Amino acid sequence: MKRSLILILSVISVLAFISCTEKQGGTKLSGDYLGQKPPGIKPEIFAPGIVSTGLFESNLIISPDGNEIYYTSILGQFDKAHIVVIRRENNVWSEPAIMKHLTDKKYKYIEPAISADGNRFFFVSNMAEDMKGPAKADFDIWIMDRENGEWGKPWNPGEPVNSENGEYFPSVTKDGTLYFTQEFHNPMRNHIARSRFIDGKYSAPEKLPEEVNSTQTQFNAFVDPEETFIIVPTAGRKDSYGATDYYISFRDKDDKWSGPFNMGEYLNTAGGREYSGYLSPDRKYLFFMTTRPYAKFEQKEQMTYPDMLKSVSEPGNGNPDIYWMSASIIDTLRAQYLEN
Protein backbone atom coordinates (compact mmCIF):
# COMPACT_ATOMS: atom_id res chain seq x y z
CA MET A 1 0.00 0.00 0.00
CA LYS A 2 2.81 2.35 0.96
CA ARG A 3 4.68 1.57 -2.26
CA SER A 4 1.52 2.25 -4.32
CA LEU A 5 1.02 5.60 -2.59
CA ILE A 6 4.66 6.55 -3.25
CA LEU A 7 4.27 5.53 -6.91
CA ILE A 8 1.09 7.60 -7.28
CA LEU A 9 2.73 10.64 -5.69
CA SER A 10 5.75 10.21 -7.95
CA VAL A 11 3.56 10.13 -11.06
CA ILE A 12 1.69 13.24 -9.89
CA SER A 13 5.02 15.03 -9.32
CA VAL A 14 6.24 14.12 -12.81
CA LEU A 15 2.99 15.28 -14.41
CA ALA A 16 3.14 18.55 -12.47
CA PHE A 17 6.75 19.06 -13.60
CA ILE A 18 5.81 18.40 -17.24
CA SER A 19 2.87 20.81 -16.98
CA CYS A 20 5.07 23.51 -15.48
CA THR A 21 7.76 22.96 -18.11
CA GLU A 22 5.21 23.21 -20.92
CA LYS A 23 3.77 26.41 -19.51
CA GLN A 24 7.22 27.99 -19.28
CA GLY A 25 7.93 27.23 -22.92
CA GLY A 26 9.69 23.87 -22.62
CA THR A 27 7.50 22.31 -25.30
CA LYS A 28 8.91 22.77 -28.78
CA LEU A 29 6.51 24.60 -31.06
CA SER A 30 6.53 24.14 -34.83
CA GLY A 31 4.49 25.18 -37.82
CA ASP A 32 3.12 28.52 -38.93
CA TYR A 33 1.84 30.89 -36.25
CA LEU A 34 3.51 28.92 -33.46
CA GLY A 35 1.49 25.87 -34.50
CA GLN A 36 -1.75 27.44 -33.25
CA LYS A 37 -5.09 26.30 -34.66
CA PRO A 38 -6.26 28.95 -37.15
CA PRO A 39 -9.33 30.95 -36.06
CA GLY A 40 -12.52 31.58 -37.99
CA ILE A 41 -14.54 34.77 -38.15
CA LYS A 42 -14.87 34.92 -34.36
CA PRO A 43 -11.77 36.23 -32.54
CA GLU A 44 -9.70 33.95 -30.34
CA ILE A 45 -6.78 34.63 -28.01
CA PHE A 46 -3.53 34.13 -29.89
CA ALA A 47 -1.13 31.61 -28.35
CA PRO A 48 -2.42 31.68 -24.74
CA GLY A 49 0.37 31.04 -22.26
CA ILE A 50 3.00 31.78 -24.91
CA VAL A 51 2.30 35.23 -26.34
CA SER A 52 -0.83 36.16 -24.40
CA THR A 53 0.36 35.44 -20.88
CA GLY A 54 -1.33 37.75 -18.38
CA LEU A 55 1.09 40.61 -18.93
CA PHE A 56 0.03 43.67 -20.97
CA GLU A 57 0.69 42.53 -24.57
CA SER A 58 0.04 44.45 -27.76
CA ASN A 59 1.37 45.48 -31.19
CA LEU A 60 2.07 42.02 -32.62
CA ILE A 61 3.74 41.88 -36.05
CA ILE A 62 5.20 39.07 -38.20
CA SER A 63 8.14 39.12 -40.60
CA PRO A 64 7.25 38.68 -44.30
CA ASP A 65 8.69 35.15 -44.36
CA GLY A 66 6.63 34.17 -41.30
CA ASN A 67 9.69 33.16 -39.27
CA GLU A 68 9.78 36.02 -36.75
CA ILE A 69 7.06 37.28 -34.40
CA TYR A 70 7.47 40.54 -32.49
CA TYR A 71 5.21 42.21 -29.93
CA THR A 72 5.23 44.69 -27.05
CA SER A 73 5.16 43.46 -23.45
CA ILE A 74 4.50 45.92 -20.62
CA LEU A 75 4.85 45.70 -16.84
CA GLY A 76 2.87 47.75 -14.33
CA GLN A 77 1.39 51.07 -15.40
CA PHE A 78 3.77 51.40 -18.36
CA ASP A 79 6.69 51.18 -15.91
CA LYS A 80 8.68 48.81 -18.12
CA ALA A 81 8.08 48.19 -21.81
CA HIS A 82 10.11 45.95 -24.13
CA ILE A 83 9.77 44.33 -27.53
CA VAL A 84 9.71 40.53 -27.44
CA VAL A 85 10.78 38.29 -30.32
CA ILE A 86 10.11 34.62 -31.12
CA ARG A 87 12.08 33.10 -34.03
CA ARG A 88 11.64 29.93 -36.05
CA GLU A 89 14.66 27.92 -37.17
CA ASN A 90 14.38 24.49 -38.79
CA ASN A 91 10.62 24.77 -38.21
CA VAL A 92 11.07 25.03 -34.42
CA TRP A 93 10.14 28.22 -32.57
CA SER A 94 12.39 29.69 -29.91
CA GLU A 95 11.14 30.82 -26.51
CA PRO A 96 10.09 34.49 -26.24
CA ALA A 97 13.00 36.83 -25.51
CA ILE A 98 13.57 40.58 -25.30
CA MET A 99 15.13 41.90 -28.49
CA LYS A 100 18.86 42.45 -28.69
CA HIS A 101 19.86 46.15 -28.52
CA LEU A 102 16.62 46.97 -26.69
CA THR A 103 17.26 45.75 -23.15
CA ASP A 104 18.23 48.93 -21.25
CA LYS A 105 15.77 49.20 -18.35
CA LYS A 106 15.80 53.00 -18.22
CA TYR A 107 14.16 53.22 -21.65
CA LYS A 108 10.85 52.02 -23.05
CA TYR A 109 10.65 50.17 -26.38
CA ILE A 110 7.26 49.71 -28.01
CA GLU A 111 5.25 49.36 -31.23
CA PRO A 112 7.38 47.38 -33.70
CA ALA A 113 6.90 47.41 -37.47
CA ILE A 114 8.77 45.76 -40.31
CA SER A 115 9.19 46.65 -43.98
CA ALA A 116 7.63 44.53 -46.72
CA ASP A 117 11.04 43.18 -47.75
CA GLY A 118 11.88 42.26 -44.15
CA ASN A 119 15.09 44.30 -44.08
CA ARG A 120 14.09 47.34 -42.05
CA PHE A 121 12.70 47.30 -38.50
CA PHE A 122 10.88 50.26 -36.97
CA PHE A 123 10.03 50.82 -33.33
CA VAL A 124 9.21 53.61 -30.87
CA SER A 125 11.32 54.58 -27.87
CA ASN A 126 12.17 57.37 -25.44
CA MET A 127 15.87 56.55 -25.81
CA ALA A 128 18.42 59.33 -25.60
CA GLU A 129 20.02 60.20 -28.94
CA ASP A 130 23.28 58.56 -27.86
CA MET A 131 21.41 55.60 -26.33
CA LYS A 132 23.25 56.25 -23.05
CA GLY A 133 21.81 59.37 -21.40
CA PRO A 134 18.56 59.78 -19.47
CA ALA A 135 15.26 58.89 -21.10
CA LYS A 136 13.64 61.62 -23.18
CA ALA A 137 10.33 63.22 -22.27
CA ASP A 138 8.87 62.35 -25.67
CA PHE A 139 8.94 59.27 -27.91
CA ASP A 140 10.54 59.00 -31.35
CA ILE A 141 10.44 56.49 -34.18
CA TRP A 142 13.69 54.52 -34.46
CA ILE A 143 15.02 52.20 -37.17
CA MET A 144 17.26 49.13 -37.40
CA ASP A 145 18.51 47.67 -40.68
CA ARG A 146 19.15 43.99 -41.23
CA GLU A 147 22.86 43.21 -41.52
CA ASN A 148 24.05 39.67 -42.25
CA GLY A 149 20.77 38.26 -41.02
CA GLU A 150 20.76 40.27 -37.76
CA TRP A 151 19.33 43.64 -36.81
CA GLY A 152 21.96 46.36 -36.73
CA LYS A 153 22.39 49.23 -34.30
CA PRO A 154 19.29 51.43 -33.81
CA TRP A 155 19.33 54.86 -35.43
CA ASN A 156 17.02 57.84 -35.23
CA PRO A 157 15.82 59.18 -38.62
CA GLY A 158 15.35 62.65 -37.13
CA GLU A 159 13.37 65.35 -38.90
CA PRO A 160 11.00 65.56 -40.64
CA VAL A 161 9.61 62.31 -39.16
CA ASN A 162 10.51 63.04 -35.54
CA SER A 163 9.87 66.31 -33.75
CA GLU A 164 9.81 67.84 -30.27
CA ASN A 165 6.45 66.14 -29.75
CA GLY A 166 5.76 62.42 -29.64
CA GLU A 167 5.69 60.12 -32.67
CA TYR A 168 4.16 56.66 -32.36
CA PHE A 169 3.16 53.45 -34.10
CA PRO A 170 5.02 53.30 -37.41
CA SER A 171 3.36 51.32 -40.21
CA VAL A 172 4.92 50.90 -43.64
CA THR A 173 3.63 50.36 -47.19
CA LYS A 174 5.41 48.37 -49.90
CA ASP A 175 6.81 51.53 -51.48
CA GLY A 176 8.30 52.63 -48.15
CA THR A 177 5.70 55.23 -47.18
CA LEU A 178 5.65 55.62 -43.41
CA TYR A 179 2.33 56.09 -41.61
CA PHE A 180 2.48 57.09 -37.95
CA THR A 181 0.79 58.96 -35.11
CA GLN A 182 1.72 62.57 -34.40
CA GLU A 183 1.03 63.74 -30.85
CA PHE A 184 0.31 67.35 -29.93
CA HIS A 185 0.18 68.41 -26.29
CA ASN A 186 -1.69 71.74 -26.34
CA PRO A 187 -4.48 70.78 -26.53
CA MET A 188 -3.98 67.04 -26.19
CA ARG A 189 -4.72 65.60 -29.61
CA ASN A 190 -3.34 62.95 -31.93
CA HIS A 191 -3.68 62.44 -35.64
CA ILE A 192 -2.42 60.06 -38.31
CA ALA A 193 0.13 61.34 -40.82
CA ARG A 194 2.20 59.80 -43.59
CA SER A 195 5.63 60.52 -44.98
CA ARG A 196 6.56 59.38 -48.49
CA PHE A 197 10.00 57.78 -48.94
CA ILE A 198 11.50 59.55 -51.96
CA ASP A 199 15.10 59.25 -53.19
CA GLY A 200 16.17 57.66 -49.91
CA LYS A 201 14.61 60.38 -47.72
CA TYR A 202 11.35 60.85 -45.86
CA SER A 203 9.24 63.78 -47.02
CA ALA A 204 7.48 66.24 -44.71
CA PRO A 205 4.57 64.45 -43.01
CA GLU A 206 1.08 65.16 -44.31
CA LYS A 207 -1.96 64.86 -42.10
CA LEU A 208 -4.51 62.42 -43.52
CA PRO A 209 -8.04 63.70 -44.24
CA GLU A 210 -11.08 63.58 -41.98
CA GLU A 211 -12.09 60.20 -43.41
CA VAL A 212 -9.14 58.89 -41.36
CA ASN A 213 -8.76 61.62 -38.70
CA SER A 214 -12.40 62.04 -37.68
CA THR A 215 -11.86 63.18 -34.07
CA GLN A 216 -9.06 64.75 -32.02
CA THR A 217 -7.92 61.33 -30.84
CA GLN A 218 -6.57 58.80 -33.34
CA PHE A 219 -3.57 56.61 -32.74
CA ASN A 220 -1.81 53.31 -33.57
CA ALA A 221 -3.04 53.15 -37.16
CA PHE A 222 -2.09 50.13 -39.25
CA VAL A 223 -1.89 50.69 -42.99
CA ASP A 224 -2.28 47.84 -45.46
CA PRO A 225 1.12 47.39 -47.20
CA GLU A 226 -0.83 47.64 -50.47
CA GLU A 227 -2.23 50.95 -49.14
CA THR A 228 -5.83 49.93 -49.86
CA PHE A 229 -7.10 50.45 -46.29
CA ILE A 230 -6.09 51.68 -42.86
CA ILE A 231 -7.26 50.47 -39.43
CA VAL A 232 -7.43 53.33 -36.92
CA PRO A 233 -8.24 53.13 -33.20
CA THR A 234 -10.37 56.22 -32.62
CA ALA A 235 -11.96 57.74 -29.51
CA GLY A 236 -14.88 60.10 -29.18
CA ARG A 237 -17.20 58.94 -31.97
CA LYS A 238 -20.94 58.57 -31.37
CA ASP A 239 -21.06 55.14 -33.04
CA SER A 240 -18.41 53.73 -30.70
CA TYR A 241 -19.00 50.64 -28.55
CA GLY A 242 -16.70 52.10 -25.89
CA ALA A 243 -14.08 54.77 -25.32
CA THR A 244 -11.87 53.61 -28.22
CA ASP A 245 -12.88 51.40 -31.14
CA TYR A 246 -11.27 50.05 -34.28
CA TYR A 247 -12.38 51.87 -37.43
CA ILE A 248 -11.45 51.17 -41.03
CA SER A 249 -11.06 53.57 -43.95
CA PHE A 250 -10.63 52.42 -47.55
CA ARG A 251 -8.37 54.11 -50.11
CA ASP A 252 -8.94 54.07 -53.88
CA LYS A 253 -6.47 54.37 -56.77
CA ASP A 254 -6.90 58.16 -56.79
CA ASP A 255 -5.77 58.43 -53.16
CA LYS A 256 -9.31 59.17 -51.95
CA TRP A 257 -10.33 57.79 -48.59
CA SER A 258 -13.78 56.64 -47.47
CA GLY A 259 -14.96 56.16 -43.93
CA PRO A 260 -14.25 55.82 -41.13
CA PHE A 261 -16.40 52.73 -40.57
CA ASN A 262 -16.77 50.99 -37.22
CA MET A 263 -15.36 47.46 -37.50
CA GLY A 264 -18.13 45.95 -35.38
CA GLU A 265 -18.74 43.88 -32.30
CA TYR A 266 -16.25 41.11 -33.08
CA LEU A 267 -13.36 43.55 -32.61
CA ASN A 268 -14.81 46.28 -30.41
CA THR A 269 -16.08 46.15 -26.84
CA ALA A 270 -17.56 48.51 -24.27
CA GLY A 271 -14.23 48.40 -22.43
CA GLY A 272 -12.61 50.75 -24.91
CA ARG A 273 -9.10 49.26 -24.87
CA GLU A 274 -8.81 48.54 -28.57
CA TYR A 275 -5.46 50.07 -29.44
CA SER A 276 -3.63 48.25 -32.26
CA GLY A 277 -4.57 46.15 -35.30
CA TYR A 278 -2.42 44.25 -37.79
CA LEU A 279 -2.86 42.16 -40.96
CA SER A 280 -0.63 39.08 -41.30
CA PRO A 281 1.80 39.09 -44.28
CA ASP A 282 -0.14 36.30 -45.99
CA ARG A 283 -3.28 38.45 -45.60
CA LYS A 284 -5.14 35.56 -43.94
CA TYR A 285 -5.50 36.82 -40.37
CA LEU A 286 -6.26 40.02 -38.51
CA PHE A 287 -4.48 40.44 -35.17
CA PHE A 288 -5.61 43.03 -32.65
CA MET A 289 -5.22 44.03 -29.02
CA THR A 290 -8.22 44.09 -26.71
CA THR A 291 -9.24 43.55 -23.11
CA ARG A 292 -12.08 41.14 -22.54
CA PRO A 293 -12.95 38.44 -19.97
CA TYR A 294 -11.47 35.05 -20.70
CA ALA A 295 -14.14 32.33 -20.98
CA LYS A 296 -12.21 30.12 -18.55
CA PHE A 297 -12.88 32.56 -15.72
CA GLU A 298 -16.33 33.65 -16.88
CA GLN A 299 -17.57 30.07 -16.55
CA LYS A 300 -16.99 30.17 -12.79
CA GLU A 301 -19.78 31.47 -10.59
CA GLN A 302 -17.52 31.77 -7.54
CA MET A 303 -14.03 33.23 -7.55
CA THR A 304 -11.43 31.77 -5.18
CA TYR A 305 -8.11 33.15 -4.05
CA PRO A 306 -6.18 30.40 -5.91
CA ASP A 307 -8.12 31.47 -9.03
CA MET A 308 -6.88 35.03 -8.52
CA LEU A 309 -3.29 33.88 -8.10
CA LYS A 310 -3.53 31.71 -11.18
CA SER A 311 -4.97 34.57 -13.24
CA VAL A 312 -1.77 36.58 -12.83
CA SER A 313 -0.06 34.34 -15.37
CA GLU A 314 -3.01 33.76 -17.70
CA PRO A 315 -4.74 35.92 -20.32
CA GLY A 316 -8.14 37.43 -19.66
CA ASN A 317 -7.14 38.87 -16.27
CA GLY A 318 -7.84 42.52 -17.09
CA ASN A 319 -4.64 43.26 -19.00
CA PRO A 320 -4.80 43.60 -22.79
CA ASP A 321 -4.27 40.41 -24.79
CA ILE A 322 -3.61 39.72 -28.46
CA TYR A 323 -6.47 38.17 -30.42
CA TRP A 324 -6.66 36.92 -34.00
CA MET A 325 -9.44 36.19 -36.46
CA SER A 326 -10.02 35.59 -40.16
CA ALA A 327 -9.07 38.62 -42.26
CA SER A 328 -12.21 38.04 -44.34
CA ILE A 329 -13.81 40.60 -42.02
CA ILE A 330 -12.09 43.30 -44.11
CA ASP A 331 -13.74 42.13 -47.35
CA THR A 332 -17.05 41.86 -45.51
CA LEU A 333 -16.78 45.46 -44.31
CA ARG A 334 -15.72 46.68 -47.75
CA ALA A 335 -18.77 45.05 -49.31
CA GLN A 336 -21.04 46.31 -46.54
CA TYR A 337 -19.97 49.94 -46.74
CA LEU A 338 -18.76 50.47 -50.31
CA GLU A 339 -20.67 48.05 -52.53
CA ASN A 340 -24.22 48.37 -51.14
Salt bridges, closest charged atoms under 4 A:
ASP32 OD1 - ARG88 NH1 2.92
GLU68 OE2 - ARG87 NE 3.90
GLU68 OE1 - ARG146 NH2 3.09
ASP104 OD2 - LYS106 NZ 2.80
GLU129 OE2 - LYS136 NZ 4.00
ASP138 OD1 - LYS136 NZ 3.76
ASP140 OD2 - LYS136 NZ 2.63
ASP145 OD1 - ARG120 NE 2.68
ASP175 OD2 - ARG196 NH1 3.83
GLU183 OE1 - HIS185 NE2 3.42
GLU206 OE2 - ARG194 NE 2.93
ASP224 OD1 - ARG283 NH1 2.79
GLU226 OE2 - LYS174 NZ 2.69
GLU227 OE2 - ARG194 NH1 3.43
GLU227 OE2 - ARG196 NH1 3.17
GLU227 OE1 - ARG251 NH1 3.93
ASP239 OD1 - ARG237 NE 3.22
ASP255 OD2 - ARG194 NH2 2.50
ASP255 OD1 - ARG251 NE 2.59
ASP307 OD2 - LYS300 NZ 3.79
GLU314 OE1 - LYS296 NZ 3.70
GLU314 OE2 - LYS310 NZ 3.81
ASP331 OD1 - ARG334 NH1 2.95
